C-alpha cells in the first residue's frame, strides 16, 4: 500500500513520513502511542512492512535507495550514522560501487545484524561532532565519510580514487579531509591517505620526485636533473620534473586529476611534444602502488630513446 494511504490512515505518522522518508522504528511509533499490536495489524493488512526487529516501513512497496539507507541506520542503536562510501554517496558523491551499506556506531554499542549492512564500531566516532547536521538519512560529515571510505574500501587504488573524486566533484576540500584524518586515529592506510591528501594539497611533489629517482636507479638510469627548463613550441620556458637528457618525465600529483589542472597539463604537454620533447608521465598513485611497472616502462623508454 502506498505511503499516501498509510498517511491518511493515521495522521500521527505524518511527521515521520516527511522527515524519514516513511521509514521509522517501533520505538518512535510507540512514542506516538502506536503499539506493537497496531503495527502487527498494519503489516498483516499489507499496509506496512518491517525490516528486521526494529524498523517499520510505512508502506508495502519496494524501498528507494534513501529508504534503504534510513533502514540501515535506524536498525542500529542510538548514535548510529551512515558512514564511509554509503554516507559519501548520500552527500552526492558520484561513485560506482557494489559495496554494502556502511554504518558507523560508537565503540561499545550493541550491533544489530542486518542483511546487506556492515556496521563499524569506532573509538573515534563522536555523533555530536561527526554527524552531518542537515536533513536526509543520518550520516557522517563528508570529510569523515570520505576518509572512512578510503580506509574501509577493498584496495589502495580505490582508496586514492575516492579521495580524489570527492575533491574533483567539489564535495570536500584537502584541508577538510586532512582535519578528518587527524581526528581518525590509527586507521588502515593512514600513511597512504595522508600522502594522497598531500598530493591534493600540492605539497608532496618534491618527495615524489625523490622517490622517483630511486626507481630510475632500479631501471639502470643515471641520476636525472630535477626541475629542468625546456622551451615549448612557442618559445615559452617550461619546467620539467625529471630530465634524463634523452627523454623527460612528469610526476603528476593527485591535484593533476582535477579537471582544470588536467586540461592545462594536456595543453602544456602538447606544446612540449610539438617542441620535440620525449615525455613520459607517471602519477604519484602509480609510483606508490605499481613501482615495478614504472621501472619497466623507464627501462623500455631508455632502450627506445637511446637508439
N, C-alpha and C positions, 0 to 999 in steps of 0.2 A: 504494500500500500504506500502511496506517495506521502512525502513529508507534509504536504498541504492537508491531507486527510487527517494525519495524526495531530497536526496543529489545531484543526477545527474541532477535533475530538476533545482535546483537553488544553485549554489556554494556558495552563500553568507551565507548560514546557516551552512556551513561545520564545523566551529569552535564550534557552539552551539551543533551540533550533537556529536562532540567528547567530549567536556568538560562537557556537561549537559545531556548526555545520551538521546539526541533527545527531551528533554523537555525544553521549553522556555516560554517567556511571550510576550504578544502583544507589550509591551514597548521595549523589546530587539529587536524584529523584526522590529519595527518602526525605531529604531536607525540604522538599516541596510538598510533602505529605503523600507521595505516591509510593505505596508499599510494594513488597515483593509479589503479593497476590495480584495486584493491579498489573504489574509488569508481566507476570506469567500469563494473565488473561490476554493482554495485548499481543504477546508473542504467539500464543495458541491461535488467536484470531487472524494471524498473518499481517497484523498492522506494524508490529515492531519485530526486531531480531536482536540476538545477543552476540557478543564477540568475547569469548572467554567468560570468566566468572564475574568480572567487574563491569564490563562495558555493555551498554544498551544502545542500539541504533534505532532512532525514532522513525524508521521506515523499513520496508522489507526488500527493497531493490538492491542492485549492486552498489558497491561503495566507490566513490570517486577517490582519486589519489589523496586529496586533502582529508577525506573522511578516514582513509586507511591510516594516515599519519596521526589524526586525532585518536583513533582507536589504539594505536601503538603506544602513545604517550599516556593516555588515560587508563590503559590497562595496568600501569605500574602504580606504585605507591606515591604519596605526596612528594613533590620536589623534582619529579622526573621531567625531562625535556627531550625532544628530538635532538640528536647530535650528529656530528660527522657529516658525511655526504648527504644524508637524509635532510638534515637541517639546512645545509647549504643549498640544496635543491628547493627547499621550501622558501628560502630567501630569494630564489630566482636564478640560481646557477644553472646554466645550460651544460649538462654533463651526462653523456650516455653511460648508463650504469645498470647492471643487472643485480646489483648488490641488494641485500636485505635491508629492511628498515632498521635504523640505528637509534637507540635511545640511551641517554646517559642519566645515571642516578647518583646521589651522594653515596660514598662508601659506607657500608653498614646497612643500607636499605634492603628490605626484603625484595628479592627479584621474583617477578611473576613470569613464568614461561609462557610464550605465545608463538604460534607458528609464524614464520617469516619475520621475526623480530629478534635482533641482537641487542642485549642490554649490557652496557658498560658501567661498572661501578668505579667511580673516580674519587681519589683522595683530594684532588684539587678543585673539583667542581663545586661552585657555590651558587645556588639558584638565585640569590639576591644580586649577585654580581654578573653571572654568566648568562642569564636568560635574557633574550630579546624582549624589550618592553612593549612591542607593538602587537597587533592582532594576529589572528590565524593560529594554527596549532602551536602549542608551547614549544619553543626551540631555543637553542643557544645562540648567542650573537654570531654574526657572520664570521668574525675573525676567529673566535673559538671553534666554530663549526669547521672552518677550512683547515685549521691546524690539526684538529682531531681527525678529520678525513685523511689528511696526509699521513698521519701516524697509523691509522687503522686499516688503510687500504692494502690491497694484496701485494703490491710490488713497488719498488723505488721509482720506476718510470711514472706510474700513476700518481704517486705522491708528488713528484715535481710538477706533473701536469695540472693537478687540481690547484696547487698554489698559484701557478701562472695563470690559469683560467680565471680564477677569482679576481685577479688584478686586471687582466685583459678585459673582462666584462664589466669593470667598474663597480664591483660589489665590495671589494676590500682594498686596503692600501698596504704597502710594505710596512709602514710604521705600525699600523693596527695589528698586522699579523705578527710582527716582532714582539709587540706587547703581549699578545696572546701566548706566544711561545714562551716568553719569560714567566708567565703565570702557570704554565702547563706542567711543570715539574719534570721528572725523569720519564719521558715518553719514548716510544720507538721512533727511530730515525731522527732523533733530535738534532744530531750534527748535520745530517743531510738537509733537513728542513731549514736550519739556520744558515747553511751555506747558500741554499737556493734563494732564501729571502735576502741574503747579502747581495746576490746577483741582481735580484729585482731592484734593490736599492742602488745598484751601480757601484758598490764598494768592494767587490771581491775580484774585480778583473785582474789586478796585478798578481794576486795569489794564484789565479788560474793560469796565468802566463808562466809562473814559476813551475807549477805542476806540469804544464805542457812541455817545458824544456826538458824535464826528466823523461817524459815519454819520447821526445825526439831522440834523446841519447839511446834509449832502448831500440829505436829504429835505426841506429847506426849513423845518425846525422851529427855534424859538428854543432857546437853551441851557436844559436842564431843571434842576430841583432833583434832587440825588442824596441817597439815603437819607432820603426824606421820611416823615413819620409819618401813618398812616391809622388810623381806628378801624374794626374789623370789626363784624359784626352783633351780637356780644355785648358791644361796647364796649371790647374789648381793643386796646391800641396795637400796630400792625403797621408794620414798616418796608418801604417800597417803594424798590426800587433806583433807578428813574428816574421822575420826576414831571413830566409835561408840562402840568399843570393840568387839561386836559380828558380825558386818559387817562394810564394808568400802564404801566410796563414792568418786568418782572422779568428779570434776566440770570442764567441757570442755568449754573453751572459743572458740570464732569463729576461732582462729588460728588452732584449732584442726581439723577443716574441710578441711584444706589444705592437699592434698594427701600425701605428705611426712610425715607430722605430724601424720596423721591418721594411716598410716601403722606402724609408730614407736609406737603409742599408743596401737594398737591392739597387737603387739608383747609384749609390756610391760604388758598389761592386761592378756594375755595368761600365761606369766611366773608367775604372781602373783596368778592366779587362780590355776595353777598347784601346786604352793606352799601352797595352802589351803585357800587363801583369798576369802571371800564372798564379791563381789564387785558390786555395782550399779554405773551407770554413768548417769549424767544429763548434758545437755548443758545449757549454760547461756541463750540461747533463751528460752528454756523450763522453766527455773526458772523465767524469767521475764514475759513470756506470758501465761504460764499454771501452776501457783503456786499451784492451787488446785489439779491438777493431781500429781505433785511432792509430796505433803503432803500425798495423798492417797497411793502412792507407798511406801513411807517411813513407813507408818503405817503397810502396808501389809508385808513389809520386816522385820520389828521388830517382828510382830507376827510369821512369818515363821522361823526366825533365832534364836529366843529365845527358841524354843522347844528343 
